[in-house]
Amino acid sequence: MRYIVTGVDGQLGRRIAENMLKAVAGSELTFTASALNRLKKEQIAEWEKIGVRVAEANYDNYAQMTDAFKGGDRIYIMSGLEVGKRTKQHRDAIDAAIEAGVKHIIYNSCIGATEPEYEKVYITPDHTATEKYLRSLSTITWNTMRNNLYLENYLTMYPMLAFMANNEWYSTAKDGKATFVHKDDVARAGAALLLGKGQVNRSYNICGSEHISVHEICDLVAEASGRPLKYFGVEPEEYYQYLEKLHIPRLITGDFSQSPVPFCGADIVTNDEAVLNGMEDVESTAIKDLTGQEPKTAADIVNNYSYIWEENITNWDQMR
């Protein structure tokens, strides 16, 4: 059996790769990255030394993906970052995997992907289209992981932006609550599905077990960091203006040359609006069911990210 993990140059893909290395021999694994130069040479050498095949598989290069996925039986397809463009990228990745002989696909989706009321959340339509395509195929089996918003982002990216904005934390989430999920928990669930521990042709809501507000997370970070963070629950236009002052464009087609993060304002604002509206406050036992462990809470992991304020991190690429 050969297992493929895509996107190992990203935070979640790397975590899934690490979990797979604990479960199977390196000779059974293929790790792919959108660009190999995004990986440290030492990391590639370490993986290859234990038998892992490391290959470049850019979602805009169909032939490259087909070659990278050859010999694989089961694949975890990480979703891309380019909203709008990634619908085609995901379809091409799925088609390339099938052409390469893969028989089971796990796709990294989002909460509400097939529910019409989530269409207004900026990131959702791409996932909706990808899930619809995946379900239409009869030659493979599949799972989709409908991940909730990542808890790490609210302990790293959002505090970073607040520290860069005179300790002011803005959010359209106001005091709405959500079951934010830790990427380590997502990665363990993803590896479990890749190893065949889930039911085939089933979607899993991957959520935390704690109902917590962004306001409460802000207070938690303020206490942990000793910084005088102030939380402001605001309307969308004020939030957009706050983000634009930090050089974050409203849309994915905007100018990211000075942006500290790879996400546009519409992504950030509508995600937080979904929290306000209770759309991310979803209960699920999938993580416990797949891994045997309860999801981590914000208080469990906040100090894991103390480097954000201790090292004065100012860019997404500096996060780890």
C-alpha positions, 0 to 999 in steps of 0.5 A: 500500500502506498499513501500520498500526502499532498501539500507537505510544504504547508502547516497541515500537510506537514502534520499529516505527513508526520502522523503517517510516519508514525504509522507506516514505513517511509517506503510506503509514503509519497509526500508532495509539495506545490514547490520543492523549494518551499521545503528545507533541503535537510527535511527532504533528505531526512525523508528520503533517507527513510524511503519516502518519495518526495515530489513536486506536484503543483496544482497548476501542472497536471502532468507533474501531478500525474507523475508524482501520484503514480504508484499511489493507492490512497491520497490526501488532497489538501485544498489550495489557497487561491479562492476561485482558481482552486476549483479547477485545481482541485478537479485537476488534482483528483483527475490526476490521482485517478489517472495515476491509479489512486483508488481512494481520495480524502479531500480537505473540505470545510464545514457546510460545504453542501449546505446552501446557507454557507454559500455566502462564506467566501471559502465555501463555494470552491469546496462545494464544487469539489465535493460535488465532483468527487461524489459524481465519480464511480471509479474511486471511493472517497472521504471528505474532511469538513474542517471547522475554522482552525484554532491556530489562526486565532492564536497566531495570525489574529494576535499578530495582526492585533499586535501590529494594530496597537493591540486592537483586535477587530472581528465581525464574530463579535461574541458568537461562538464556534468549535474551532479545531486544532490543526494537530487534531485535524492532522491526526484525523486526516492520517486516520482516514488516509489509513482507512479507519473511516467509513468509505464515501462519507463526510466527517465534520472535523470540529473541536469540543469547546464552544468558545468566542473570538472575544474569549480567545482574545482575552486568553491571549492577552493573559498569556502574552501580558499584552493589553489587547482590546477586543472590538466587535465590529461591522464588516466595513470597519473590519475591512478597513482595519485589514486594509490598513495592515495591507490585506486586500479585500479580494484574492485578486488584490495586491498581496505584495505587502500583506502579512498573510496569504488570505484576503479580507473577504476570507477573514471577514466572512469566516468571522461573520459565520462565527457570529451567525452560529454557523461554525458552532457545530458539534461533532465527535469525529476526531474522538471517533477516528483517533480515540482522543478528545480535541484540544482546547484553546487553553490547552495550546495557547502557550504553544504559540507564545513565540508570536509575541515573544519573537514579534512575528509579523508575517505568516511565513514566520509561523511554525 
